[in-house]
Structures are given as structure tokens and as C-alpha cells.
């Protein structure tokens, strides 16, 4: 087995289908990334027919423990950046409220406790959105509380909330330059 490079990316996938395929593809462009796969994300993978085929420099950590054991690496400097993309309104609300009862919310909580920067690609960012569902494009209408929670999360320390795939790609590239010492 190849020795894992540290520090690494920590990327949590939630049960959102909003830009799930594109977020999944973006993971493949990174080096040295651990993918934290929630139970709901595992269901979404199946809905979209995606396979967990990543290079040796990546690990897939499944949500199989009540205490989210895989997040322990944050305490040992294993991760330089946490990414939750895409993030459901449920995940965003829990992050805002400080609830960490799933693998993605534990990733966010432990990143915060260890002062690791987080990037959150929130799904509910406008009163009306179009999103790709397994059966095609659908319109969704986020609730006012969902929009409020997204705005509230933007004020949290070391948290960058992005609202589009283009913005996610930009902030990932910016973070890559910072890690490399170029930015």
C-alpha cells in the first residue's frame, strides 16, 4: 500500500443531487484526498450510477460508525482543507446549529475545532433554482429558513460558502495555490 501524503483534502459528500456529478468529478482532479461518504451520498451515487474508482492517493471513508471515527485525522494534522460539496439544506442547517450527527457535519465540526479551513457548496442559495435530478432538470424553491441558514454559515470563521459550481472550482483552485505557496 502506498504511504498516504499529508496533509490532505477532506471532501464530504452529502445526499444532495444538486451538482453531485460535477462535484464528484471535481474530486478526481485533486491529489491526496479523502472522500467522506455519508449514507445518503452512497444512495445518491447509486441513483446516478457513479462508481467509487479513485487513484491510490485517495481513500473513501464510509459513514459506518456512530461516533464518526474517520474524522479523527483532523486532530493529527492530516487535513489542510475540508470541503462539503454539495451540501444539503439539512447539512447546512446542522452546521449552523452546531449539530454534528453525520459524517459530513462531523467533518465540518472537527475542521472548525482544529482551525482547518472549510469550503461549503450550499445547494439552497436562491428563492428559485434549477437542478439536475436522476430523471432530468427540475425546479426547486428553497424555503426562507434554508436561504437564511446559508447566509448565516457565510459568517462562520474559516468557512467559505460557495453558491455555484464555477465558484467552487475557483475557490478550490485558489486553495490549491495557497497550499503550494503560490497564493
C-alpha positions as CSV (number, residue, x, y, z in Angstrom):
1,X,0.0,0.0,0.0
2,X,1.2,3.5,-0.9
3,X,2.1,5.7,2.0
4,X,-0.5,8.5,2.3
5,X,0.6,12.0,1.8
6,X,-0.4,14.5,4.5
7,X,-1.8,17.0,4.8
8,X,-4.7,16.1,2.5
9,X,-8.1,17.3,1.3
10,X,-11.1,16.1,3.3
11,X,-14.1,16.1,1.0
12,X,-17.5,15.2,2.4
13,X,-20.4,14.2,0.1
14,X,-23.9,14.6,1.3
15,X,-27.2,13.3,-0.1
16,X,-27.8,16.3,-2.4
17,X,-28.1,15.6,-6.1
18,X,-27.5,19.3,-6.9
19,X,-24.3,19.3,-8.9
20,X,-23.4,16.0,-7.3
21,X,-21.9,14.5,-10.5
22,X,-19.9,17.7,-11.1
23,X,-18.7,17.7,-7.5
24,X,-17.8,14.1,-7.8
25,X,-15.8,14.7,-10.9
26,X,-14.0,17.6,-9.3
27,X,-12.8,15.3,-6.5
28,X,-11.0,13.3,-9.2
29,X,-8.9,16.4,-10.2
30,X,-7.4,16.6,-6.7
31,X,-4.3,14.8,-5.3
32,X,-4.3,13.4,-1.9
33,X,-7.9,13.5,-1.0
34,X,-10.0,11.5,1.5
35,X,-13.7,11.2,0.5
36,X,-16.1,11.1,3.4
37,X,-19.1,9.3,2.1
38,X,-22.4,9.8,4.1
39,X,-25.0,7.2,4.0
40,X,-27.2,9.5,1.9
41,X,-24.4,10.2,-0.5
42,X,-24.0,6.5,-1.0
43,X,-27.7,6.4,-2.1
44,X,-27.1,9.3,-4.5
45,X,-24.1,7.5,-6.0
46,X,-26.3,4.6,-6.9
47,X,-29.1,6.8,-8.3
48,X,-26.6,8.4,-10.7
49,X,-24.8,5.2,-11.5
50,X,-21.4,6.5,-10.2
51,X,-18.6,4.2,-9.1
52,X,-16.0,4.9,-6.4
53,X,-13.0,4.4,-8.6
54,X,-10.2,6.8,-7.4
55,X,-6.4,6.7,-7.7
56,X,-4.3,5.2,-4.9
57,X,-3.7,8.7,-3.5
58,X,-7.3,8.8,-2.4
59,X,-9.3,7.0,0.3
60,X,-13.1,6.6,0.6
61,X,-14.2,6.7,4.2
62,X,-17.8,5.4,4.8
63,X,-20.3,6.5,7.4
64,X,-20.4,3.3,9.4
65,X,-19.7,4.3,12.9
66,X,-21.9,6.2,15.4
67,X,-19.0,8.4,16.5
68,X,-17.7,9.2,13.0
69,X,-14.3,7.6,13.7
70,X,-12.9,8.6,10.3
71,X,-12.7,12.3,11.3
72,X,-10.0,11.7,13.9
73,X,-7.4,12.6,11.4
74,X,-8.2,16.3,11.9
75,X,-6.6,16.1,15.4
76,X,-3.4,14.9,13.9
77,X,-2.9,17.4,11.1
78,X,-3.9,15.0,8.4
79,X,-6.1,17.6,6.6
80,X,-5.4,21.1,5.2
81,X,-8.9,21.8,3.9
82,X,-12.4,20.4,4.4
83,X,-14.9,20.5,1.6
84,X,-18.6,19.7,1.8
85,X,-19.9,19.7,-1.7
86,X,-22.6,19.5,-2.5
87,X,-24.2,20.4,0.9
88,X,-27.9,19.7,1.5
89,X,-30.0,22.3,3.4
90,X,-30.1,19.7,6.2
91,X,-26.3,19.7,6.4
92,X,-26.0,23.5,6.3
93,X,-28.7,23.9,9.0
94,X,-26.8,21.4,11.2
95,X,-23.5,23.2,10.6
96,X,-25.1,26.5,11.6
97,X,-26.7,25.0,14.7
98,X,-23.5,23.2,15.7
99,X,-25.1,19.7,15.3
100,X,-22.6,17.1,14.2
101,X,-24.5,13.8,14.0
102,X,-23.5,12.7,10.5
103,X,-20.2,12.2,8.8
104,X,-20.3,15.5,6.8
105,X,-21.4,17.5,9.8
106,X,-18.6,15.9,11.9
107,X,-16.1,16.8,9.2
108,X,-17.3,20.4,9.4
109,X,-17.3,20.5,13.2
110,X,-13.8,18.9,13.6
111,X,-12.3,21.1,10.9
112,X,-13.6,24.1,12.8
113,X,-12.3,22.8,16.1
114,X,-8.9,22.2,14.5
115,X,-8.8,25.5,12.6
116,X,-8.8,23.8,9.2
117,X,-10.4,26.0,6.5
118,X,-13.8,24.7,5.2
119,X,-15.4,25.2,1.8
120,X,-19.2,24.5,1.7
121,X,-21.1,24.3,-1.6
122,X,-24.6,25.1,-0.4
123,X,-27.4,23.9,-2.6
124,X,-30.1,26.3,-1.4
125,X,-28.9,29.7,-2.4
126,X,-31.7,31.4,-4.2
127,X,-35.5,31.5,-4.0
128,X,-35.8,29.5,-7.2
129,X,-33.3,27.1,-8.7
130,X,-33.0,24.5,-11.4
131,X,-31.2,21.3,-10.5
132,X,-30.5,18.0,-12.2
133,X,-32.4,15.1,-10.7
134,X,-31.8,11.5,-11.9
135,X,-34.8,12.0,-14.2
136,X,-33.8,15.4,-15.6
137,X,-33.9,19.0,-14.7
138,X,-36.4,20.1,-12.0
139,X,-37.2,23.5,-10.4
140,X,-36.8,23.8,-6.6
141,X,-37.9,26.5,-4.3
142,X,-35.8,26.7,-1.2
143,X,-37.6,27.7,2.0
144,X,-36.7,31.0,3.6
145,X,-35.0,29.2,6.5
146,X,-32.8,27.3,4.1
147,X,-31.7,30.6,2.5
148,X,-31.2,32.2,6.0
149,X,-29.0,29.3,7.1
150,X,-26.8,29.6,4.0
151,X,-26.4,33.3,4.8
152,X,-25.6,32.6,8.4
153,X,-23.0,30.0,7.6
154,X,-21.1,32.6,5.5
155,X,-20.3,34.5,8.7
156,X,-18.6,31.5,10.4
157,X,-14.8,31.6,10.9
158,X,-12.6,29.8,8.3
159,X,-15.7,28.9,6.3
160,X,-16.1,29.8,2.6
161,X,-19.7,29.2,1.4
162,X,-19.9,29.0,-2.4
163,X,-23.1,29.2,-4.4
164,X,-22.2,27.8,-7.8
165,X,-20.1,25.1,-9.5
166,X,-18.0,27.9,-11.1
167,X,-17.3,29.4,-7.7
168,X,-16.5,26.0,-6.2
169,X,-13.9,25.4,-8.9
170,X,-12.4,28.9,-8.4
171,X,-12.1,28.6,-4.6
172,X,-10.6,25.0,-5.0
173,X,-8.0,26.4,-7.4
174,X,-7.3,29.3,-5.1
175,X,-6.8,26.9,-2.2
176,X,-4.5,24.7,-4.3
177,X,-2.3,27.8,-5.0
178,X,-2.3,28.7,-1.3
179,X,-1.2,25.1,-0.3
180,X,1.5,25.2,-3.0
181,X,2.7,28.5,-1.6
182,X,1.8,30.5,-4.7
183,X,-1.2,32.3,-3.4
